[in-house]
Amino acid sequence: MMETARVFWERAITALHSANLLIPTDPDGAASRAYYAAFNAVSALLALEGKSFKKHSAVDSAVHRDLVRTGRWPVELGKKFSSLVESRATGDYGNDQHISNELAEISLQSARRILEVVHKENPEVFPADFR
């Protein structure tokens, strides 16, 4: 599980850096990459506990069930994750709807906050390469 967690963490960091680069030219893509940064960070954290998921919706449920409801994460962080899910759906599948630069920036900040919290839970496994 440790190696799986590290791979997810590396993907999270890469996605966060990509999101940052995409904001000026592709806010839809930036929001999507911000979501994947958070998704992979959460997947890394839960992988350490032996949990794995086949669907994105299962990870969203796990955030609220295993992290927020247990008090491990504040409610606000769960809301940030859910907002990232919505922004990714709009950015990737929104047809005539698009993500604004402002919302892409908010998505990036939400993802960064999630990575910070995951890092703080286990800094030895999840280094702070995302700042």
ABEGO torsion letter per residue (X at the ends): XAAAAAAAAAAAAAAAAAAAAAAAABAAAAAAAAAAAAAAAAAAAAAAAGBBBABAAAAAAAAAAAAAAAGABBAAAAAAAAAAAAAAAAAAAAEABBBBAAAAAAAAAAAAAAAAAAAAABAAABBBAAX
